[in-house]
Amino acid sequence: MAQTICEEFIRELSLNLVNLRNQIQLTYWSEQHFITQELLDLIPFGEILSDVRFYSYVDYSLDELVSKANSTLLYWRLSGVTQYDGTSVDQLSLFHNETFLWHYSVPSYREEIRSQIQSGHRVRFLSRFLLSQTEIEVEFNEIRLQTNFNDDFQFVYTNSNTYQYKFTNLRWQPVRTILSFPLINPPTFSLPITVPNVEDGVRDITHSKNPKPKFSQSRP
């Protein structure tokens, strides 16, 4: 009886749910495979974020992200979804799909990214999203240029900003901010994958029905 009432309430809420297993731009760590479409729309995995787009996202989208995250948390509670050990699902970690980002998104805007960086503009991408009963976190990385001996370049990436929202104090706070770091030839960096990972589930992306990845340069 209780389960029926919960199911009816979920239908009345008109939550538009999406299956994370069908989202090739991200990977995830959770027993829960569903979040609301409205929340997914505010988690820009696979997008290349210019300075303008990044700060617009921080200034205008983070508060809305909290509201949409609450709808997903409500769905978890009402649906009674559990983990493998029978306990309630209480958190979800999403990560950028390396194959999608470095073998689809970045190549689509290679020259635009290079030009932005060489002009002194920072270029970021969302690398991690955490949702739990106590907090939300969004973590970004930055794309940088590494030159080689024949004056060619390759893309590398570094740490960037991380923002955290605690449900106890009801506000966003930066927990990591990288203010000064060379955009070209940074002293510390990580190399992107050079070979697509078939386990990422990104099969024949160029012929998929997904839209072209975004290089977001304007306000959302």
N, C-alpha and C positions, 0 to 999 in steps of 0.2 A: 504493500500500500504506500509506504513512505517513498519507495523508489519510483512508483508511478507519479506521485505528486511532484517529485523533483524533476522528472522527465517533462511533465506538463509545464512546470515553471520555466524550465530551460527553453522550451518552445515559445512560451509567451515573451521571453526576453528577446527573441529574434536574433540570437547570436549567430553570426555568419562565421562558421568554423572552417579552418583550412588544415589539411593534413601535412605536417612537416616533412613527411617522407616523400612528398611530391615537389619540394622546394629545392631545386638544384643549386641555388646560389648560397646555400648554407648547409652546415652540419649541426647536429645537436646531440646533447647528452641528457636523456630523460626517459622514463618509462611512459611519459605522456607525449602523444603524437599530435595533439590538437591545440591550436591557439586561435584567437579570433582574427579574421581578415583585417580588421581595423588596427589591431596591434602589429600584425605583420607589415602593413603598409607604412608603419612608422619606424621600422627597423631596416635601414637601407643597406643590407648586405649586397655586395656585388656592385654598388655604385662607387664611382670615383668622385670624391668630394673636394671641390675647390675651396679656397679660404672663405669666399662669400657664402657658399652653400653650407659649409661646416658651421660657421658662426650663426647663420640663420637657423640651422637645425638646433643648436644649443639654446638659442634665445627664444625660439618660437615653437619647437616641437617637443621638448622634454616634458613640459607640464602636461601636454596632451597624452604623451606616452604613459604617464602615471594612470590617467583615467582609463586608457585602453587596457593597460596591464591589470587593473583591478577587475575588469570584466572577465579576463582570462582566469584570474584567481578564483573568481566567483564560480565560473564554470567548473573548475577543478573540484571545488568543495561540493557543489550540487551533484555532479556526475558520480562522485565517489570513486574516481579512478585511483588505483593503487599501484605500488611498485611491486617488484618480484617477490618481496618478503611480506606482502600484505599490508604494509603501512601506506598511509595516504601520500600521494605525490605532493611535494612541498616546494620543489624548485625546478627550474629549467635553465640549462646553459646552451646558448646558441653560438656558433663560431662561423666565420667566413669560410666558404669552400675554396681552398687554395687553387684547385684546378679551374674552377669557374672564374676566380678573380684574375689569376696570372696567365691563363690561356684563353680567356674570352674577353673579360672587361678591359684589362690593361692593353692588350694588343689593339683593341678597337679604337683606342684613343692615345696611341703611343706618341704621336707627334704633339698633340695638345698637352699631354702630361709633361713631356720634355720641355716644351716652350714655357709652360707655367713655372716649372722649377727653375729653369735658367733665367727667368725674369724675376726671380726672388719670391715667388708665391708658393706657399705650402700646399701640398696635395695629400689628402688623407683617405682612409677607408675604414669602415666599421669592422673591427676584428672580433669583438665578443659582446654578447648580451646576456645578462643574468637576471632572472626573475625568481624571487622566492617570497615566502610569506613575510619576510622582514625587510627586504631591500630590493632595489633595482640597480644594476650597473650597466653602463655602456662604455666600452673601451675602443679606442681608435689607434691605428698605426699610421705612419707617414711614409709615403714613397719618396725616395731620394735618388740621386744620380751618382753612379760610381764610374769614373772614367778609366780607360786603359791606355796602353802604350801607343796605339794607333789612332788616338783621338776619338775613338768610338766610346759608347757608354752602355751601361746596363742599369736596370732598375734594381734597387735594393730597398729595404724598408727598416724603419726604426720604431721605437716606442713613441707614443704621443699621449694625448689627453685621456683621462679616465674620469667619469662622473658617476657619483653614487647618490641614490635617494633612499633614505631610511624612513620607513613608515612610522617610526617613533617620533621623529622631529619634523616630518612633512616638508622637507626642502632638499633641493639638489645641492651637492657640494663637490667641488673638484678634489679628487684624491690623488691625482697625478697630473702635472702640467709641465710640458717640455717647452720652455720659452726660447732657448737659444741653442741652436744646433746647426752645423753647416748643411745646407741643402745639397751641396755637391761634395762628394768624397767625405762623408761623415766618418769620424774615427771609430764608431761602433755601429754595426748594422747587422742585419740578417739577410740571407739570400733567399729569394723566392724559389719555388720548385721549378726545375727545368723540364721535367717529364710529367705529363698529366698522370694523375693517380686514378686508375680505373675504378678503385674501390670507392671513390668519392661519388660515384653514381652519375657523373657528368658524361653522358654518352652522346657523341655526335652532336655537340652543342650547336654548331653552325647550321645544322639542318633542323633544329628543334623549333617548336612553335613559340618559344620565349621571345619577347621583344628585345631589341638591341639594348645592351647595357647602357646605363646613364653616366655621362660625365656632368655632374650637377654643378652648375656655376651660378645659379640664381636662387632667389628666395623660394622656399617650397610653397 
